[in-house]
């Protein structure tokens, strides 16, 4: 079963992989990825990699409404939970 913590881990991991000069201790989920130094291409990479790892798809229209990492994690978690419940 997927947990919100697991989703946050995946997003953080992908952010660290994409932005080489950031460490986990610097990541504050209340901030946006832009605040952490990511450009729009970095953000697309982090979100795409996270969705691939979690095996979920989120419409771009939903993603464009997000303002910080917590909202991204919540959205990915919600979609992953719905997917799991659909398979049960």
SEBATI-680723 format. One record per atom (N, C-alpha, C, CB): x, y, z; residue in three letters; residue number from 1; atom name. Coordinates in pm, 1 decimal, padded with zeros to 6 digits. Each point is the difference from the previous one (the first is absolute). Glycine has a CB too. Example, Ala and Ser with C-alpha at 12.3 -4.5 7.8 and 13.67 -1.06 7.14 Angstrom:
REM residues 2
01319.0;-00569.0;00780.0;Ala;1;N $
-00089.0;00119.0;00000.0;Ala;1;CA $
00090.0;00120.0;00000.0;Ala;1;C $
-00189.2;-00117.3;00124.6;Ala;1;CB $
00154.2;00222.3;-00196.6;Ser;2;N $
00082.0;00119.0;00006.0;Ser;2;CA $
-00077.0;00109.0;00073.0;Ser;2;C $
00118.4;-00062.8;-00214.5;Ser;2;CB $
REM end
This chain:
REM residues 88
00083.8;-00119.6;00000.0;Unk;1;N $
-00083.8;00119.6;00000.0;Unk;1;CA $
00088.0;00125.6;00000.0;Unk;1;C $
-00183.2;-00125.6;00122.6;Unk;1;CB $
00144.2;00221.7;-00201.3;Unk;2;N $
00078.6;00123.0;-00013.0;Unk;2;CA $
-00030.6;00093.6;00116.8;Unk;2;C $
00000.8;-00023.1;-00252.3;Unk;2;CB $
00101.3;00091.6;00299.9;Unk;3;N $
-00018.7;00098.1;00106.8;Unk;3;CA $
00041.9;00136.8;-00052.3;Unk;3;C $
00039.8;-00175.5;00180.1;Unk;3;CB $
-00086.2;00279.5;-00113.8;Unk;4;N $
00038.4;00135.7;-00039.3;Unk;4;CA $
00151.3;00017.6;00017.7;Unk;4;C $
-00229.3;00088.6;00066.1;Unk;4;CB $
00282.9;-00149.2;00038.5;Unk;5;N $
00144.7;00009.0;00026.1;Unk;5;CA $
00079.3;-00059.1;-00115.3;Unk;5;C $
-00043.0;-00013.0;00246.6;Unk;5;CB $
-00005.4;-00099.1;-00300.5;Unk;6;N $
00066.9;-00064.5;-00113.2;Unk;6;CA $
-00001.9;00092.3;-00122.1;Unk;6;C $
-00066.0;-00227.7;00088.5;Unk;6;CB $
-00047.3;00291.8;-00112.6;Unk;7;N $
-00012.0;00092.3;-00113.0;Unk;7;CA $
00096.6;00117.3;00018.8;Unk;7;C $
-00243.1;-00066.1;-00033.0;Unk;7;CB $
00249.5;00119.8;00155.1;Unk;8;N $
00092.1;00110.8;00029.0;Unk;8;CA $
00144.8;-00043.9;-00024.2;Unk;8;C $
-00162.7;00093.2;00170.8;Unk;8;CB $
00197.2;-00214.9;-00128.0;Unk;9;N $
00134.6;-00053.9;-00022.4;Unk;9;CA $
00033.2;-00003.5;-00148.5;Unk;9;C $
-00020.9;-00137.3;00208.2;Unk;9;CB $
-00072.5;00087.1;-00288.6;Unk;10;N $
00020.7;-00011.3;-00145.2;Unk;10;CA $
00022.3;00138.3;-00061.1;Unk;10;C $
-00143.5;-00208.0;-00006.4;Unk;10;CB $
00059.9;00305.2;00045.4;Unk;11;N $
00013.0;00135.4;-00055.0;Unk;11;CA $
00135.2;00059.8;00041.1;Unk;11;C $
-00252.6;00031.2;00007.6;Unk;11;CB $
00289.1;-00046.4;00120.1;Unk;12;N $
00128.4;00053.0;00047.6;Unk;12;CA $
00117.0;-00063.1;-00074.6;Unk;12;C $
-00101.9;00039.1;00225.2;Unk;12;CB $
00095.7;-00170.4;-00239.2;Unk;13;N $
00105.2;-00076.2;-00069.9;Unk;13;CA $
00018.0;00053.1;-00143.0;Unk;13;C $
-00053.1;-00205.5;00140.2;Unk;13;CB $
-00057.0;00224.9;-00210.7;Unk;14;N $
00005.8;00050.2;-00137.3;Unk;14;CA $
00048.5;00144.4;-00005.7;Unk;14;C $
-00185.3;-00155.4;-00060.0;Unk;14;CB $
00149.9;00233.8;00160.0;Unk;15;N $
00046.4;00138.6;00005.7;Unk;15;CA $
00151.9;00003.9;00020.5;Unk;15;C $
-00224.1;00073.2;00093.3;Unk;15;CB $
00272.9;-00157.8;-00004.5;Unk;16;N $
00144.9;-00006.8;00026.6;Unk;16;CA $
00074.7;-00048.9;-00123.7;Unk;16;C $
-00045.3;-00044.6;00244.0;Unk;16;CB $
-00011.9;-00053.7;-00314.5;Unk;17;N $
00062.3;-00049.8;-00123.7;Unk;17;CA $
00005.0;00107.9;-00107.6;Unk;17;C $
-00081.4;-00230.1;00054.9;Unk;17;CB $
-00023.3;00311.4;-00062.9;Unk;18;N $
-00010.6;00100.4;-00105.5;Unk;18;CA $
00083.7;00124.4;00031.7;Unk;18;C $
-00229.9;-00085.2;-00052.2;Unk;18;CB $
00223.0;00131.2;00175.6;Unk;19;N $
00078.0;00118.3;00042.2;Unk;19;CA $
00122.5;-00050.0;00075.1;Unk;19;C $
-00208.4;00148.3;00015.5;Unk;19;CB $
00321.1;-00152.1;-00081.7;Unk;20;N $
00117.5;-00060.5;00061.9;Unk;20;CA $
00050.7;00072.4;00124.0;Unk;20;C $
00058.5;-00079.3;-00223.3;Unk;20;CB $
-00085.2;00210.4;00231.6;Unk;21;N $
00056.3;00075.1;00112.1;Unk;21;CA $
-00097.8;00020.8;00116.1;Unk;21;C $
00145.5;00112.7;-00164.8;Unk;21;CB $
-00235.7;-00207.9;00182.2;Unk;22;N $
-00093.1;00010.0;00113.4;Unk;22;CA $
00011.7;-00126.2;00085.0;Unk;22;C $
-00159.3;00146.2;-00134.4;Unk;22;CB $
00146.1;-00129.2;00264.6;Unk;23;N $
00004.6;-00114.1;00091.1;Unk;23;CA $
-00135.7;-00016.4;00065.7;Unk;23;C $
00246.7;00034.3;00041.1;Unk;23;CB $
-00272.2;-00155.9;00005.8;Unk;24;N $
-00131.9;-00028.3;00057.6;Unk;24;CA $
-00033.9;00095.0;00114.1;Unk;24;C $
00028.1;-00238.6;-00064.6;Unk;24;CB $
00071.8;00275.8;00143.8;Unk;25;N $
-00024.4;00088.3;00114.2;Unk;25;CA $
-00048.4;00138.6;-00043.4;Unk;25;C $
00175.2;-00125.1;00126.6;Unk;25;CB $
-00148.7;00164.0;-00253.0;Unk;26;N $
-00041.9;00130.9;-00050.5;Unk;26;CA $
-00143.4;-00001.5;-00052.0;Unk;26;C $
00237.3;00047.0;-00058.3;Unk;26;CB $
-00294.6;-00164.7;00040.5;Unk;27;N $
-00132.1;-00010.0;-00061.8;Unk;27;CA $
-00109.4;00023.3;00103.6;Unk;27;C $
00091.0;-00160.7;-00170.3;Unk;27;CB $
-00166.7;00266.8;00147.4;Unk;28;N $
-00114.3;00032.2;00084.2;Unk;28;CA $
-00125.5;-00019.0;-00085.5;Unk;28;C $
00135.2;00166.2;00143.4;Unk;28;CB $
-00215.5;-00268.8;-00114.7;Unk;29;N $
-00117.6;-00028.3;-00082.7;Unk;29;CA $
-00101.2;00113.8;-00004.8;Unk;29;C $
00033.6;-00236.8;00055.1;Unk;29;CB $
-00023.3;00332.8;00035.7;Unk;30;N $
-00092.0;00114.1;-00002.2;Unk;30;CA $
00040.5;00101.3;-00107.2;Unk;30;C $
-00044.7;-00033.3;00245.2;Unk;30;CB $
00162.7;00014.8;-00302.5;Unk;31;N $
00047.1;00090.9;-00104.9;Unk;31;CA $
-00027.0;-00060.4;-00137.4;Unk;31;C $
00178.1;00090.5;00154.4;Unk;31;CB $
-00175.5;-00004.4;-00254.9;Unk;32;N $
-00012.6;-00050.8;-00136.2;Unk;32;CA $
00136.9;-00046.6;-00046.6;Unk;32;C $
-00194.8;00155.0;-00049.6;Unk;32;CB $
00197.2;-00236.4;-00055.9;Unk;33;N $
00128.1;-00044.5;-00053.9;Unk;33;CA $
00078.0;00118.0;-00056.0;Unk;33;C $
-00099.0;-00224.4;-00052.7;Unk;33;CB $
00027.0;00325.4;00002.7;Unk;34;N $
00066.7;00122.2;-00049.3;Unk;34;CA $
00075.8;00067.7;00113.8;Unk;34;C $
-00179.3;00030.9;-00175.6;Unk;34;CB $
00116.8;-00026.0;00294.4;Unk;35;N $
00066.0;00059.8;00116.9;Unk;35;CA $
00129.3;-00073.6;00033.0;Unk;35;C $
-00223.4;00072.1;00089.0;Unk;35;CB $
00227.1;-00200.4;-00123.5;Unk;36;N $
00117.5;-00082.1;00029.3;Unk;36;CA $
00102.5;00003.7;-00113.4;Unk;36;C $
-00144.8;-00147.6;00139.8;Unk;36;CB $
00117.3;00227.0;-00242.7;Unk;37;N $
00097.3;00017.5;-00107.9;Unk;37;CA $
-00029.2;-00076.1;-00128.0;Unk;37;C $
00161.2;00036.2;00176.2;Unk;37;CB $
-00277.2;-00099.1;-00184.8;Unk;38;N $
-00033.8;-00077.0;-00120.7;Unk;38;CA $
-00057.4;00092.7;-00106.9;Unk;38;C $
-00044.0;-00205.8;00140.3;Unk;38;CB $
00081.5;00181.5;-00265.6;Unk;39;N $
-00064.8;00073.4;-00109.2;Unk;39;CA $
-00116.0;-00085.2;-00051.2;Unk;39;C $
00218.1;00118.5;-00064.9;Unk;39;CB $
-00290.4;-00068.7;-00034.0;Unk;40;N $
-00119.9;-00072.1;-00044.1;Unk;40;CA $
00033.8;-00137.9;-00057.5;Unk;40;C $
-00108.8;00220.3;-00047.0;Unk;40;CB $
00222.1;-00233.6;-00020.8;Unk;41;N $
00039.1;-00131.9;-00052.4;Unk;41;CA $
00032.1;-00097.0;00113.5;Unk;41;C $
00089.6;00110.2;-00207.1;Unk;41;CB $
-00022.4;-00059.7;00310.2;Unk;42;N $
00029.9;-00083.7;00117.1;Unk;42;CA $
-00129.2;-00051.1;00063.2;Unk;42;C $
00212.1;00130.3;00041.1;Unk;42;CB $
-00309.3;-00041.4;-00029.6;Unk;43;N $
-00127.1;-00036.2;00063.7;Unk;43;CA $
-00071.2;-00108.4;-00080.9;Unk;43;C $
-00019.8;00232.8;00095.7;Unk;43;CB $
00018.3;-00216.7;-00228.3;Unk;44;N $
-00062.1;-00101.2;-00086.5;Unk;44;CA $
00070.1;-00134.5;00020.9;Unk;44;C $
-00063.1;00177.5;-00171.4;Unk;44;CB $
00194.6;-00175.5;00178.2;Unk;45;N $
00078.0;-00122.8;00019.9;Unk;45;CA $
-00033.5;-00065.9;00134.1;Unk;45;C $
00184.2;00096.7;-00141.4;Unk;45;CB $
-00188.2;-00017.8;00247.4;Unk;46;N $
-00030.3;-00053.3;00133.7;Unk;46;CA $
-00139.6;-00061.2;00002.7;Unk;46;C $
00151.0;00172.5;00104.3;Unk;46;CB $
-00249.2;-00099.7;-00158.7;Unk;47;N $
-00139.0;-00046.7;00000.7;Unk;47;CA $
-00013.7;-00125.7;-00086.6;Unk;47;C $
-00082.0;00237.4;00035.7;Unk;47;CB $
00141.5;-00235.8;-00154.9;Unk;48;N $
-00008.2;-00116.2;-00090.3;Unk;48;CA $
00064.2;-00122.9;00062.6;Unk;48;C $
00003.6;00154.2;-00197.0;Unk;48;CB $
00115.1;-00136.4;00252.7;Unk;49;N $
00070.0;-00112.5;00063.5;Unk;49;CA $
-00079.6;-00053.8;00118.5;Unk;49;C $
00220.2;00096.6;-00072.5;Unk;49;CB $
-00276.8;-00005.9;00150.7;Unk;50;N $
-00079.3;-00041.4;00116.8;Unk;50;CA $
-00122.9;-00078.9;-00043.7;Unk;50;C $
00080.1;00201.8;00126.9;Unk;50;CB $
-00148.4;-00153.4;-00231.6;Unk;51;N $
-00120.0;-00070.4;-00048.4;Unk;51;CA $
00038.3;-00137.9;-00054.3;Unk;51;C $
-00110.5;00221.3;-00056.0;Unk;51;CB $
00222.2;-00228.2;-00015.6;Unk;52;N $
00045.4;-00131.0;-00052.2;Unk;52;CA $
00027.8;-00096.8;00114.0;Unk;52;C $
00099.4;00113.3;-00200.9;Unk;52;CB $
-00026.7;-00066.1;00301.3;Unk;53;N $
00033.9;-00086.4;00113.3;Unk;53;CA $
-00123.9;-00047.6;00075.0;Unk;53;C $
00216.5;00120.8;00020.6;Unk;53;CB $
-00313.4;-00031.1;-00005.7;Unk;54;N $
-00122.1;-00033.0;00074.3;Unk;54;CA $
-00105.0;-00067.8;-00088.1;Unk;54;C $
00046.0;00194.0;00149.8;Unk;54;CB $
-00016.0;-00199.2;-00281.9;Unk;55;N $
-00091.7;-00061.5;-00097.5;Unk;55;CA $
-00137.2;00066.6;00000.9;Unk;55;C $
00121.7;-00215.9;00028.0;Unk;55;CB $
-00120.1;00350.0;-00028.6;Unk;56;N $
-00125.0;00076.4;-00006.3;Unk;56;CA $
00010.8;00106.2;-00109.1;Unk;56;C $
-00043.0;-00040.3;00246.7;Unk;56;CB $
-00071.8;00086.8;-00291.1;Unk;57;N $
-00005.6;00109.4;-00097.3;Unk;57;CA $
-00089.5;00109.2;00057.2;Unk;57;C $
00036.4;-00158.7;-00196.8;Unk;57;CB $
00010.1;00282.0;00186.2;Unk;58;N $
-00076.8;00114.1;00047.6;Unk;58;CA $
-00013.2;00097.8;-00116.2;Unk;58;C $
00081.0;-00030.3;00241.2;Unk;58;CB $
-00202.7;00078.0;-00269.8;Unk;59;N $
-00017.9;00095.4;-00110.2;Unk;59;CA $
00080.4;00127.9;00023.2;Unk;59;C $
-00229.2;-00093.7;-00040.4;Unk;59;CB $
00284.3;00148.1;-00068.2;Unk;60;N $
00078.0;00125.1;00010.1;Unk;60;CA $
-00082.1;00112.1;00062.6;Unk;60;C $
00131.6;-00068.3;-00201.6;Unk;60;CB $
-00261.4;00069.2;00171.3;Unk;61;N $
-00085.7;00106.7;00053.6;Unk;61;CA $
-00000.9;-00001.8;00153.0;Unk;61;C $
-00143.0;-00012.7;-00206.6;Unk;61;CB $
00151.9;-00107.8;00264.7;Unk;62;N $
00005.6;-00012.7;00146.4;Unk;62;CA $
00135.2;00048.8;00051.7;Unk;62;C $
-00159.7;-00196.0;-00008.1;Unk;62;CB $
00265.6;00158.0;-00062.7;Unk;63;N $
00135.6;00035.8;00042.9;Unk;63;CA $
00022.1;00150.9;-00002.2;Unk;63;C $
00081.2;-00219.4;-00086.8;Unk;63;CB $
-00143.0;00287.1;-00008.4;Unk;64;N $
00023.2;00144.1;-00013.8;Unk;64;CA $
-00058.6;00080.5;00116.3;Unk;64;C $
-00000.8;-00031.3;-00247.1;Unk;64;CB $
-00088.4;-00028.6;00323.9;Unk;65;N $
-00062.4;00070.3;00113.0;Unk;65;CA $
00086.3;-00004.7;00126.2;Unk;65;C $
-00223.1;-00055.5;-00096.6;Unk;65;CB $
00324.1;-00029.3;00097.6;Unk;66;N $
00078.0;-00021.8;00121.1;Unk;66;CA $
00093.9;00116.8;00029.4;Unk;66;C $
-00014.1;-00245.1;-00041.5;Unk;66;CB $
00030.2;00275.6;00170.4;Unk;67;N $
00087.3;00111.2;00036.7;Unk;67;CA $
00120.6;-00043.1;00083.3;Unk;67;C $
-00199.4;00146.2;-00007.4;Unk;67;CB $
00196.6;-00267.8;00062.7;Unk;68;N $
00117.1;-00045.1;00076.1;Unk;68;CA $
00011.2;-00152.1;-00004.0;Unk;68;C $
-00019.3;00201.1;00150.2;Unk;68;CB $
00126.2;-00252.7;-00092.6;Unk;69;N $
00024.7;-00144.3;-00006.5;Unk;69;CA $
-00102.5;-00080.5;00078.4;Unk;69;C $
00240.9;00049.6;-00026.5;Unk;69;CB $
-00289.5;00005.5;00138.3;Unk;70;N $
-00102.4;-00072.4;00076.8;Unk;70;CA $
-00123.1;-00027.3;-00085.2;Unk;70;C $
00083.4;00106.8;00210.5;Unk;70;CB $
-00122.7;-00007.4;-00291.0;Unk;71;N $
-00117.2;-00018.0;-00086.1;Unk;71;CA $
00026.6;-00106.4;-00106.0;Unk;71;C $
-00065.3;00239.5;00038.8;Unk;71;CB $
00187.3;-00242.1;-00092.4;Unk;72;N $
00037.3;-00103.4;-00097.5;Unk;72;CA $
-00006.5;-00137.5;00064.8;Unk;72;C $
00148.4;00163.6;-00121.5;Unk;72;CB $
-00091.5;-00175.0;00240.1;Unk;73;N $
00000.2;-00128.8;00072.1;Unk;73;CA $
-00144.0;-00042.9;00029.4;Unk;73;C $
00226.1;00053.3;00103.7;Unk;73;CB $
-00308.9;00039.7;-00057.6;Unk;74;N $
-00140.6;-00032.6;00029.1;Unk;74;CA $
-00071.7;-00049.9;-00124.8;Unk;74;C $
-00001.6;00173.0;00181.6;Unk;74;CB $
00025.0;-00104.5;-00293.8;Unk;75;N $
-00066.8;-00037.8;-00125.4;Unk;75;CA $
00047.0;-00138.6;-00046.8;Unk;75;C $
-00019.3;00244.5;-00063.3;Unk;75;CB $
00149.3;-00266.8;00062.7;Unk;76;N $
00052.8;-00130.7;-00042.6;Unk;76;CA $
-00048.9;-00111.0;00093.0;Unk;76;C $
00203.5;00113.2;-00096.1;Unk;76;CB $
-00207.2;-00084.1;00225.2;Unk;77;N $
-00046.4;-00097.7;00097.9;Unk;77;CA $
-00146.9;-00033.7;-00022.8;Unk;77;C $
00167.7;00086.4;00165.4;Unk;77;CB $
-00248.8;00016.5;-00188.7;Unk;78;N $
-00143.3;-00020.7;-00023.6;Unk;78;CA $
-00022.2;-00087.7;-00123.7;Unk;78;C $
-00050.1;00223.5;00106.6;Unk;78;CB $
00121.3;-00192.9;-00214.3;Unk;79;N $
-00014.5;-00076.3;-00124.1;Unk;79;CA $
00048.3;-00144.4;00019.8;Unk;79;C $
00030.5;00212.4;-00134.7;Unk;79;CB $
00080.7;-00229.2;00206.1;Unk;80;N $
00052.6;-00134.9;00025.8;Unk;80;CA $
-00097.1;-00081.0;00086.0;Unk;80;C $
00234.9;00089.1;-00016.8;Unk;80;CB $
-00295.9;-00025.0;00115.7;Unk;81;N $
-00098.5;-00067.7;00085.3;Unk;81;CA $
-00121.8;-00042.7;-00080.9;Unk;81;C $
00078.6;00134.2;00196.8;Unk;81;CB $
-00127.5;-00042.9;-00281.7;Unk;82;N $
-00116.9;-00032.0;-00082.8;Unk;82;CA $
00031.6;-00116.7;-00092.8;Unk;82;C $
-00076.1;00240.1;00010.5;Unk;82;CB $
00197.1;-00243.1;-00064.0;Unk;83;N $
00041.3;-00107.8;-00088.1;Unk;83;CA $
00001.4;-00133.1;00075.6;Unk;83;C $
00137.1;00162.8;-00135.5;Unk;83;CB $
-00080.1;-00159.1;00257.0;Unk;84;N $
00005.2;-00121.9;00083.3;Unk;84;CA $
-00141.1;-00050.2;00032.1;Unk;84;C $
00218.8;00077.4;00099.6;Unk;84;CB $
-00308.1;00014.5;-00064.7;Unk;85;N $
-00136.0;-00038.6;00034.9;Unk;85;CA $
-00073.3;-00055.7;-00120.6;Unk;85;C $
-00002.8;00174.4;00178.0;Unk;85;CB $
00035.2;-00124.1;-00293.8;Unk;86;N $
-00061.0;-00049.4;-00123.7;Unk;86;CA $
00043.1;-00141.3;-00033.1;Unk;86;C $
-00008.8;00232.4;-00081.9;Unk;86;CB $
00127.5;-00269.4;00128.0;Unk;87;N $
00052.3;-00134.5;-00027.7;Unk;87;CA $
-00048.9;-00101.3;00102.5;Unk;87;C $
00201.7;00102.9;-00104.5;Unk;87;CB $
-00247.1;-00055.1;00217.6;Unk;88;N $
-00040.2;-00090.3;00109.3;Unk;88;CA $
-00132.1;-00069.1;-00031.6;Unk;88;C $
00120.0;00146.8;00164.2;Unk;88;CB $
REM end
